[in-house]
Amino acid sequence: MGPSAGVTRSTLRQQIADALRDEVLAGRLPPGREFTVKQIAEQYGVSATPVREALFDLSAQGLLASDQHRGFQVREFTVADYRAMAEARALVVEGLFRNPAERVAVRPEGLASIRRRAAEAVRAAKGGDLDVLIGYDLRFWRELGQFVLNPYIADFLARLRVQAWVFAVHRLRRDGMDENVLWFGHEELVEAIARGDHEQVHAEMRSYYAHALAWADRLEARGAEGNGERTGERTGEQNAAGGAEGNADGPAGPGSAMPSQSPQSSQCPESPESPQSPQSPQSP
């Protein structure tokens, strides 16, 4: 990914940010993974300045956490974070449709593209193709967001959507995808918008957010059960060991090892932030 004479620093900065965002959304840079500006610069063969700017851009979007001593790491979103994301989106969308004539302008010429995104997202979800699903889902919601007349609201909703996928992707790769996790209402939502049926739009969005919160409930319940099992196992092991020697090492803490190599540029279906790009990564 070396720069050419015609590539400006700002373009290079965006390319690096897009490539790293794709790696996070694809789950190839897992939550907690740490790296430095130097590592990324060496990986891509570029100077530190555009890399540093790209990493700060991703930090501002909530995808990375930064520490002046330890560099950057992929942010770890909790179930509570995910629940808050879903609730925030629901409140904002509910507000938009209280008086849609003043806040939303549906452009009929844009519906054909959105219908295609919706169909592809549903097809990918039913086929279990997570990378394709993330790409089309993000593009679907971003294009719908262009109907929102307030650009700050549209940008806020798009960022929350990306963060929700960062939370979800490694869990879906671990646990698998099915109708209990994924929402398949993209096409019904588009048709309700096309008809101008605001009540049905509300119904579809309520279904969407209820689905997301139900998944959060299941994840929380599973986490509580898992913590109880692990606590019981540690207590049993310590009792069986009988004394200080059996507990010499103490409970293991989460590791924070540096990556063995810097992230590679990914090839996800569609970029979540760059509509002009054909390469990069429905909704839990």
C-alpha positions in Angstrom: 0.0 0.0 0.0 2.8 2.3 -0.8 2.0 5.9 -1.7 2.4 7.2 -5.3 3.3 10.7 -6.3 -0.3 11.4 -7.0 -1.6 10.3 -3.6 -2.1 13.1 -1.1 -1.6 12.6 2.6 -5.3 12.9 3.3 -6.1 10.2 0.7 -3.5 7.9 2.2 -4.9 8.7 5.7 -8.3 7.6 4.5 -7.0 4.5 2.8 -5.3 3.3 6.0 -8.3 4.1 8.1 -10.6 2.2 5.7 -8.2 -0.8 5.6 -8.0 -1.0 9.4 -11.8 -0.5 9.8 -12.3 -3.4 7.4 -10.0 -5.6 9.5 -11.9 -4.8 12.6 -15.3 -5.3 11.0 -14.2 -8.6 9.5 -13.1 -9.8 13.0 -9.5 -10.2 11.9 -8.4 -7.5 14.4 -10.2 -8.8 17.5 -11.3 -6.7 20.5 -8.3 -5.9 22.8 -5.7 -6.3 20.0 -3.0 -3.7 20.6 -0.7 -2.1 18.0 1.4 1.0 17.6 1.8 3.7 14.9 5.2 2.3 14.1 3.9 -1.2 13.5 1.2 -0.1 11.1 3.5 2.3 9.3 6.0 -0.5 8.7 3.3 -2.9 7.6 2.0 -0.6 4.9 5.4 1.0 4.1 4.3 4.6 4.7 5.4 7.4 7.1 4.0 7.6 10.6 2.0 10.8 10.1 -0.9 9.5 8.0 -1.0 6.4 10.1 -1.3 8.4 13.3 -4.0 10.5 11.8 -5.9 7.5 10.6 -5.7 5.8 14.0 -6.9 9.0 15.7 -9.8 9.1 13.2 -10.8 5.6 14.1 -10.5 6.5 17.8 -12.8 9.4 17.3 -15.3 7.1 15.7 -15.2 4.9 18.8 -13.5 1.9 17.2 -10.1 2.2 18.8 -9.0 3.2 22.3 -5.7 5.0 22.6 -3.1 5.2 25.4 0.0 7.4 25.2 2.2 4.7 26.6 0.7 1.5 25.1 -0.4 2.8 21.7 -3.8 1.8 20.3 -6.1 -1.2 20.7 -9.4 -2.3 19.2 -12.1 -1.2 21.5 -14.0 -4.0 23.5 -17.7 -3.2 23.5 -19.7 -4.9 26.2 -23.3 -6.2 26.1 -24.3 -3.1 28.1 -22.6 -1.0 25.4 -24.5 -2.8 22.7 -27.8 -2.4 24.5 -27.1 1.4 24.9 -26.4 1.6 21.1 -29.7 -0.1 20.2 -31.6 2.1 22.6 -29.9 5.3 21.3 -30.7 4.5 17.7 -34.3 3.6 18.6 -34.8 7.0 20.4 -33.3 9.0 17.6 -35.3 7.2 14.8 -38.5 7.5 16.9 -37.9 11.3 17.1 -37.3 11.5 13.3 -40.7 10.1 12.6 -42.7 12.2 15.0 -42.8 14.8 12.3 -41.3 13.1 9.2 -42.3 15.8 6.8 -39.8 18.2 8.4 -37.0 15.7 9.2 -37.1 13.0 6.4 -37.2 13.5 2.6 -37.5 10.2 0.7 -36.1 10.4 -2.8 -37.8 7.9 -5.0 -34.8 7.6 -7.3 -32.7 6.3 -4.4 -35.1 3.5 -3.5 -34.0 1.1 -6.3 -30.4 1.0 -4.9 -31.7 0.6 -1.4 -33.9 -2.3 -2.4 -30.9 -4.0 -3.9 -28.9 -3.6 -0.7 -31.8 -5.0 1.3 -32.2 -8.0 -0.9 -28.5 -8.8 -0.8 -28.3 -8.3 3.0 -31.2 -10.8 3.5 -29.7 -13.2 1.0 -26.3 -13.1 2.8 -27.9 -13.5 6.2 -29.8 -16.5 5.2 -26.7 -17.9 3.5 -24.5 -17.4 6.5 -22.0 -15.1 4.6 -21.1 -12.7 7.4 -18.6 -10.6 5.4 -21.0 -9.9 2.6 -23.8 -9.3 5.1 -21.9 -6.7 7.0 -21.0 -4.8 3.8 -24.6 -4.7 2.4 -26.2 -4.0 5.8 -23.9 -1.0 6.4 -24.5 0.3 2.9 -28.3 -0.2 3.3 -28.5 1.8 6.5 -26.2 4.5 5.2 -28.2 5.0 2.0 -31.4 5.2 4.1 -29.6 7.7 6.3 -29.3 10.0 3.2 -33.0 10.6 3.5 -32.5 12.2 6.9 -32.4 16.0 6.5 -30.1 16.6 9.5 -26.6 15.3 8.5 -25.4 15.2 12.1 -28.2 12.7 13.0 -27.4 10.6 9.9 -23.7 10.5 10.8 -24.5 9.6 14.4 -26.7 6.7 13.3 -24.1 5.4 10.8 -21.3 5.4 13.5 -23.5 3.6 15.9 -24.2 1.0 13.3 -20.5 0.4 12.7 -19.9 0.1 16.4 -22.7 -2.4 16.8 -21.1 -4.6 14.1 -17.7 -4.3 15.9 -19.5 -5.7 19.0 -21.3 -8.4 17.1 -18.8 -9.8 14.5 -16.6 -12.0 16.7 -19.6 -13.2 18.7 -21.3 -14.3 15.5 -18.2 -16.0 14.2 -18.0 -17.9 17.5 -21.7 -18.7 18.0 -23.0 -18.8 14.4 -25.9 -16.9 12.8 -29.6 -17.8 12.8 -33.0 -16.1 12.9 -32.7 -15.7 16.7 -29.8 -13.4 16.2 -30.2 -11.8 12.8 -33.0 -9.5 11.7 -34.4 -10.1 8.2 -36.8 -7.1 7.9 -34.7 -4.9 5.4 -37.1 -5.4 2.5 -40.3 -4.9 4.5 -38.8 -1.7 5.9 -37.9 -0.3 2.5 -41.4 -1.0 1.1 -43.1 0.7 4.1 -40.9 3.8 3.4 -41.7 3.7 -0.3 -45.4 3.6 0.5 -45.1 6.5 2.9 -46.6 4.2 5.6 -45.2 5.8 8.7 -47.0 3.5 11.1 -45.6 0.4 9.4 -42.1 2.0 9.4 -42.5 2.4 13.1 -43.6 -1.2 13.5 -40.6 -2.5 11.5 -38.2 -0.4 13.5 -39.7 -1.5 16.8 -39.3 -5.1 15.6 -35.7 -4.4 14.7 -34.8 -2.9 18.1 -36.7 -5.5 20.1 -34.8 -8.2 18.2 -31.5 -6.5 19.1 -32.4 -6.1 22.8 -33.6 -9.7 23.0 -30.1 -10.9 21.8 -28.5 -8.7 24.4 -30.7 -10.4 27.0 -29.5 -13.8 25.9 -25.9 -12.8 25.9 -26.2 -11.4 29.4 -27.8 -14.5 30.6 -25.2 -16.7 29.0 -22.4 -14.5 30.5 -23.9 -14.8 34.0 -24.1 -18.6 33.7 -20.5 -18.8 32.3 -19.2 -16.7 35.2 -20.9 -18.8 37.7 -19.5 -22.0 36.2 -15.9 -20.6 36.1 -16.1 -19.4 39.6 -17.3 -22.8 40.8 -14.5 -24.5 38.9 -11.9 -22.3 40.4 -13.3 -22.8 43.9 -13.3 -26.5 43.5 -9.8 -26.6 42.2 -8.5 -24.5 45.0 -10.3 -26.6 47.6 -8.9 -29.8 46.1 -5.4 -28.4 46.1 -5.8 -27.7 49.8 -3.7 -24.7 50.9 -1.6 -21.9 49.5 0.4 -24.1 47.1 -2.7 -25.0 45.2 -3.4 -21.3 44.6 0.1 -20.1 44.1 -0.5 -18.7 40.6 -3.9 -17.1 41.4 -6.7 -16.6 38.8 -5.6 -15.9 35.3 -6.2 -12.4 34.0 -6.9 -11.3 30.5 -3.9 -11.2 28.3 -2.8 -8.1 26.4 0.0 -9.4 24.2 1.1 -7.3 21.2 0.1 -8.7 17.8 2.7 -10.9 16.1 2.1 -9.0 12.9 0.4 -5.8 11.8 -3.0 -6.0 10.1 -3.2 -6.6 6.4 -5.5 -4.7 4.0 -8.8 -6.5 3.8 -11.1 -7.2 1.0 -14.6 -6.8 2.4 -17.6 -6.4 0.1 -18.4 -2.7 0.7 -16.8 0.1 2.7 -18.9 1.3 5.6 -17.6 4.8 5.4 -16.5 5.3 1.8 -19.4 4.9 -0.8 -17.0 5.5 -3.7 -14.9 2.4 -2.8 -16.1 -1.0 -4.1 -14.1 -2.9 -1.5 -14.8 -3.2 2.3 -17.2 -4.8 5.1 -27.9 -7.4 9.0 -28.4 -6.8 12.0 -28.0 -8.5 15.2 
